[in-house]
């Protein structure tokens, strides 16, 4: 069996803005848009050879995943080998030594100009801008930022020495540097969760006991996004947060948006850090520089999602307990009589919440000026994926529907505001016999479809 992922959209961070700020961001993306059309094809991914001075490509073995991307790509965040926007699926590229492995759907999270990709085996890959350190210590030539490569969480003594070499030195990108980094990557701990902010990233990895307890942050954040204390606003390499989570607990869910992070523990407690000025981190509406417990939640939390200025917490799956924290400018907060019992999944955009129930119904609340909320009379849905201002839904018939702001192609070619229930961007009906769409994903105007070959 071979798994493949298709992505349609722009890149991002769940992060950016609402109102006038959102319009400003849209204008920024539009100015750097370069339409790039290709014929859709489920072909194997291309990979870059181990010799980092060679950009020649070859096909992956057929047992590997294929990943395809569409959208805003001004910093190469789609990982497709160039920095032009695309409007139909384009295959991503990977370094030859670290291709993605099969085994299940992948987790994809987008920052302002970078993308994180977590494989089922726990390897974390990234693509896009390296300027702010949101991809960690980058060990390959700058020209390879347009493809996916592993994120280094562990460092050998030789790698530390290489990190002191000036960036314009050939020594930094030589074979010895790569060999050292390759050894470090193989020593990386298994990553269990990841999330992206605008210019930073947060990662949870297994500790020596195999528990999801090691939290790393890296990149840049002016308002506590790194969680490393008030004096640290930039961390070009992953740093382990000390004394978190508390003893005898581990992290079961991780969420982030433009400037704040939420971590859910296995005992039902919730911690957060970053920009909490709108109350998204609890009653003390302020910037939080280190992980802080959110008080006043009256039920054990199992799931969290983040918007730009809010946090939404849910209790046991299928139950009716929930809590909304933060600013409710767009009527994002679900009404008191909202019937959320039977929920199986939830997501948040910059200014909206989308919830999927076990009967296939989709509920949504919040900003809808670009059709972000679910259109009426949707067919029964199996899966949802919520991006910055758009949503994907995999129906029980095998169609992938998209609605919301689609200017960058994340809702299909030539689509801008999509408000209809029948905008199909992918379908199992068009796959080879025995193949099926098994999962979907969405980021900041990016859309992903995972296909399992028969």
C-alpha positions in Angstrom: 0.0 0.0 0.0 1.3 3.5 -0.7 0.0 6.7 0.9 -0.2 10.0 -0.9 -1.1 13.5 0.2 -2.5 16.2 -2.1 -2.4 19.8 -1.0 -4.3 22.7 -2.5 -3.9 26.2 -1.1 -1.7 29.1 0.3 0.8 29.0 3.1 0.5 30.5 6.2 0.1 30.3 9.9 -3.3 29.8 11.3 -2.2 33.0 12.4 -2.6 36.2 10.9 -5.5 38.6 11.2 -9.1 39.7 11.1 -10.8 42.8 9.9 -8.4 45.4 8.3 -5.4 43.3 9.2 -6.8 40.3 7.3 -7.4 42.5 4.3 -3.8 43.6 4.5 -2.5 40.1 4.6 -4.7 39.1 1.6 -3.2 42.1 -0.3 0.3 41.0 0.6 -0.4 37.4 -0.7 -2.0 38.7 -3.9 0.9 40.9 -4.8 3.3 38.0 -4.7 1.0 35.5 -6.4 2.3 33.9 -9.6 -0.2 31.4 -11.1 1.4 28.1 -12.0 -0.7 25.4 -13.6 0.1 21.8 -14.0 -1.7 18.6 -14.9 -2.9 16.8 -11.8 -1.1 13.5 -11.4 -0.6 11.0 -8.6 3.0 10.4 -9.4 5.7 9.6 -6.8 7.4 12.5 -5.1 10.8 13.7 -6.2 13.7 13.9 -3.9 17.0 15.7 -3.8 20.2 13.6 -3.8 22.4 13.3 -0.8 25.1 15.5 -2.5 23.8 18.9 -1.4 25.4 20.6 -4.4 23.3 18.6 -6.8 19.7 19.5 -7.5 19.0 16.6 -9.8 15.9 14.7 -8.9 14.8 11.1 -9.0 11.6 9.2 -8.2 10.9 7.8 -4.8 10.4 4.0 -4.4 6.7 3.2 -4.9 6.4 2.2 -1.2 6.8 5.8 -0.1 4.2 8.6 0.4 3.5 11.2 -2.2 2.7 14.7 -1.1 1.2 17.4 -3.3 0.7 21.1 -2.6 -1.1 24.1 -3.9 -1.2 27.8 -2.8 0.9 30.7 -1.7 4.5 29.9 -2.0 6.5 33.1 -1.8 9.1 31.6 0.6 9.0 28.0 -0.8 6.8 26.9 2.1 4.9 24.4 -0.1 8.2 22.5 -0.6 7.7 22.0 -4.3 11.1 23.2 -5.5 10.3 26.8 -6.4 8.7 30.0 -4.9 5.8 30.4 -7.3 2.2 30.0 -6.3 0.4 27.0 -7.7 -3.3 26.4 -8.3 -3.4 22.7 -8.9 -1.6 19.9 -7.0 2.2 19.9 -7.4 4.4 17.2 -5.9 6.6 18.2 -2.9 10.3 17.5 -2.8 12.4 15.8 -0.1 16.0 15.3 0.6 17.1 11.8 -0.6 18.3 10.7 2.8 15.0 11.6 4.5 12.0 10.8 2.4 8.6 10.6 4.1 7.6 7.1 5.1 4.3 5.3 4.8 2.1 4.1 7.7 -0.7 6.6 8.1 -1.9 10.2 7.5 0.5 13.0 8.4 0.0 16.1 10.4 0.6 19.4 8.6 0.9 22.8 10.3 1.7 26.1 8.6 3.4 29.3 9.9 3.7 32.6 8.2 6.3 31.5 5.7 7.1 27.9 6.8 5.5 24.5 7.0 5.8 21.7 9.5 5.1 18.1 8.4 4.9 15.3 11.0 5.1 11.8 9.7 3.4 8.8 11.3 6.7 7.5 12.5 7.4 10.7 14.4 9.9 12.4 12.1 9.4 16.2 11.8 10.1 17.8 8.4 9.9 21.5 7.4 10.0 23.7 4.4 10.0 27.4 3.7 11.8 30.4 5.2 14.8 29.9 7.5 15.2 33.6 8.3 13.5 33.7 11.8 14.6 30.2 12.9 11.1 28.7 12.7 12.7 25.6 11.0 15.4 25.3 13.7 19.1 25.1 12.9 19.1 24.6 9.1 21.9 22.3 7.9 21.5 22.3 4.1 22.3 25.0 1.4 19.8 27.9 1.4 18.6 26.9 -2.1 17.1 23.7 -0.6 14.6 25.7 1.6 12.1 25.1 -1.2 12.0 21.4 -0.3 11.2 19.4 2.9 14.0 18.4 5.2 14.1 17.2 8.8 14.1 19.5 11.8 17.0 18.9 14.2 16.0 18.5 17.8 19.3 16.8 19.1 22.8 18.1 18.5 26.2 16.4 18.5 29.4 18.1 19.5 30.5 18.3 15.9 27.2 19.8 14.9 27.5 22.4 17.6 31.0 23.3 16.2 29.6 23.6 12.7 26.9 25.9 13.9 29.7 28.4 14.6 30.8 28.5 11.0 29.8 31.7 9.1 26.7 31.1 7.0 28.6 32.1 3.8 31.3 29.5 4.4 31.5 26.4 2.1 32.4 24.4 5.2 28.9 24.8 6.6 27.4 23.1 3.6 30.1 20.6 3.0 29.8 16.7 3.1 31.1 16.6 6.7 28.4 19.0 7.9 25.7 16.9 6.2 27.1 13.6 7.7 27.1 15.1 11.2 23.5 16.4 10.8 22.4 13.1 9.3 23.6 11.4 12.5 21.9 13.9 14.7 18.6 13.4 12.8 18.7 9.7 13.3 19.2 10.4 17.1 16.1 12.7 17.1 13.4 11.8 19.6 10.0 10.7 18.3 7.8 13.8 17.8 4.2 13.4 18.9 2.7 16.9 18.3 3.7 20.1 16.4 2.1 23.5 15.9 3.2 26.6 14.0 2.8 30.3 14.9 3.6 33.2 12.5 7.4 33.1 12.9 7.9 30.3 15.4 7.2 26.6 16.0 6.5 24.4 19.0 7.1 20.7 19.1 6.3 17.9 21.7 8.6 14.9 21.6 8.8 11.7 23.6 11.2 11.7 26.6 13.5 8.8 27.6 10.5 6.9 29.0 8.5 7.3 25.8 6.1 9.9 27.3 5.1 13.1 25.4 6.8 15.4 27.9 9.6 17.2 26.1 8.5 20.6 24.7 10.7 22.5 22.3 10.2 26.0 20.9 12.2 27.8 18.2 11.9 30.8 15.9 10.9 34.4 16.8 8.2 35.8 19.0 7.8 39.3 20.5 4.9 38.4 22.8 5.9 35.2 24.6 5.4 32.8 21.8 8.6 30.9 22.6 7.6 30.3 26.3 11.3 30.7 27.2 10.8 33.7 29.5 10.5 37.5 29.0 14.1 38.0 27.8 14.0 35.5 24.9 12.3 36.7 21.7 14.4 34.6 19.3 15.7 31.1 19.4 17.3 29.9 16.2 17.5 26.3 17.4 15.0 24.2 19.4 15.2 24.8 23.1 13.6 22.5 25.7 11.2 24.2 28.0 12.3 23.5 31.6 9.9 22.2 34.3 7.0 21.7 31.9 4.7 19.8 31.9 4.3 19.1 35.6 5.5 15.8 37.0 3.5 12.7 36.3 1.7 14.3 33.3 2.1 14.3 29.6 0.7 16.3 26.7 -2.2 14.9 24.8 -3.1 17.8 22.5 -1.3 20.9 21.2 -2.8 23.9 19.4 -1.5 27.3 18.3 -2.4 30.3 16.2 -0.7 33.5 15.3 0.7 34.3 18.7 -0.4 31.9 21.4 0.0 28.2 22.3 -2.3 25.8 24.2 -1.2 22.5 25.6 -3.7 19.9 27.0 -2.4 17.5 29.6 -3.6 13.9 30.3 -5.1 14.9 33.6 -7.4 17.4 31.9 -5.5 20.6 32.8 -4.7 23.2 30.2 -1.6 25.4 30.0 -0.9 28.3 27.6 1.6 30.9 26.8 2.1 33.8 24.3 -0.1 36.7 23.5 -3.1 36.6 25.8 -4.1 40.2 25.7 -7.6 39.3 24.4 -8.2 36.8 27.1 -7.3 33.8 25.0 -5.1 32.5 27.8 -7.6 33.0 30.6 -8.8 35.8 32.8 -5.5 37.5 33.2 -5.5 39.2 29.8 -1.8 39.7 29.3 1.3 38.5 27.5 2.4 35.2 29.1 6.1 34.4 28.7 6.2 30.9 30.2 3.7 28.0 30.4 0.9 29.0 32.8 -2.1 27.0 33.9 -5.5 28.3 32.7 -7.7 28.4 35.8 -11.5 28.3 36.0 -12.2 25.4 33.6 -14.8 23.3 35.3 -14.3 20.0 33.4 -11.3 17.9 32.2 -10.2 19.1 28.8 -9.3 16.7 26.0 -9.1 19.0 23.0 -8.2 22.6 22.2 -8.2 24.7 19.0 -6.9 28.3 18.6 -8.0 31.3 16.6 -6.3 34.6 16.3 -7.9 36.0 19.4 -9.6 33.1 21.0 -9.3 29.5 22.4 -12.0 26.9 22.3 -11.7 23.9 24.8 -13.7 20.7 24.7 -14.3 18.0 27.3 -14.6 14.3 26.6 -15.2 13.4 23.0 -18.9 13.1 22.2 -19.8 15.1 25.3 -21.3 18.6 25.6 -18.8 20.4 27.8 -16.9 23.3 26.3 -15.4 26.6 27.2 -14.6 29.7 25.1 -11.7 32.1 26.0 -10.9 35.4 24.4 -12.5 38.0 22.2 -15.8 37.2 20.5 -15.7 39.9 17.8 -17.4 37.8 15.1 -19.8 35.8 17.2 -17.3 32.9 17.2 -18.5 31.7 20.6 -21.0 28.9 20.1 -24.4 29.8 21.6 -25.5 28.3 24.9 -28.0 26.1 23.2 -25.6 24.7 20.6 -25.9 20.9 20.5 -22.3 19.8 20.4 -23.0 16.4 21.9 -21.7 13.7 19.6 -18.7 15.8 18.4 -15.8 13.8 16.9 -13.6 16.6 15.5 -13.2 20.3 15.8 -11.1 23.0 14.1 -10.6 26.8 14.2 -9.7 29.4 11.6 -8.6 33.0 12.3 -12.2 34.0 13.2 -14.4 30.9 13.2 -15.0 27.4 14.7 -16.1 24.3 12.8 -17.3 21.2 14.6 -18.1 17.7 13.2 -20.6 15.4 14.8 -20.8 11.6 14.6 -24.0 11.8 12.5 -22.0 13.6 9.7 -23.4 17.0 10.5 -21.1 20.1 10.4 -21.7 23.0 12.7 -19.9 26.3 12.5 -19.8 29.8 14.1 -18.0 33.0 13.6 -16.9 35.2 10.8 -18.5 34.5 7.4 -17.7 37.5 5.1 -15.8 35.1 2.8 -18.0 32.1 3.3 -15.9 30.7 6.2 -18.9 29.1 7.9 -20.3 25.8 6.6 -22.9 26.2 3.8 -26.3 24.7 4.4 -27.4 21.2 3.4 -24.0 19.6 3.2 -24.0 15.9 2.6 -22.9 13.6 5.5 -19.2 14.3 6.3 -16.6 12.0 7.7 -13.7 14.4 8.2 -13.0 18.1 8.4 -9.9 20.3 8.2 -10.1 24.0 9.0 -7.6 26.5 7.6 -7.2 30.2 8.2 -10.3 31.2 6.3 -11.5 28.1 4.6 -12.5 24.5 5.4 -12.3 21.1 3.7 -14.7 18.3 4.3 -14.4 14.7 3.2 -17.9 13.3 2.6 -19.0 9.8 3.2 -19.2 9.4 -0.6 -15.5 10.2 -1.0 -15.7 13.8 -2.2 -13.5 16.5 -0.8 -15.5 19.8 -0.5 -14.1 23.2 0.1 -15.6 26.5 1.1 -14.4 29.9 2.3 -11.8 32.3 1.1 -10.0 30.6 -1.8 -8.2 33.3 -3.7 -4.9 31.4 -3.7 -6.4 28.2 -5.1 -7.0 26.4 -1.8 -10.7 26.0 -2.8 -9.9 25.0 -6.3 -8.7 26.8 -9.5 -10.3 30.2 -10.1 -12.1 30.2 -6.8 -12.2 33.2 -4.4 -15.2 33.3 -2.0 -16.9 29.9 -2.0 -20.2 29.6 -0.3 -21.7 26.6 -2.0 -22.1 23.0 -0.8 -20.9 21.2 -4.0 -17.5 22.7 -4.6 -15.5 19.5 -5.1 -11.7 19.8 -5.1 -10.9 16.1 -5.1 -12.8 12.8 -5.3 -12.2 9.2 -4.7 -14.3 8.6 -7.8 -11.3 9.8 -9.9 -8.7 7.6 -8.3 -7.4 4.3 -9.5 -9.4 1.2 -8.5 -8.7 0.3 -4.8 -7.4 3.7 -3.9 -9.2 6.0 -1.5 -8.9 9.4 0.2 -8.2 8.7 3.9 -7.5 12.1 5.4 -7.4 15.8 4.7 -5.7 18.9 6.1 -5.8 22.7 5.9 -3.6 25.6 6.8 -3.4 29.2 6.0 -5.0 29.0 2.6 -3.5 25.5 2.0 -5.4 22.3 1.5 -4.2 18.8 1.8 -5.6 15.4 0.7 -4.1 12.1 1.7 -4.7 9.2 -0.7 -4.0 5.5 0.0 -3.2 3.4 -3.1 -4.8 0.1 -3.5 
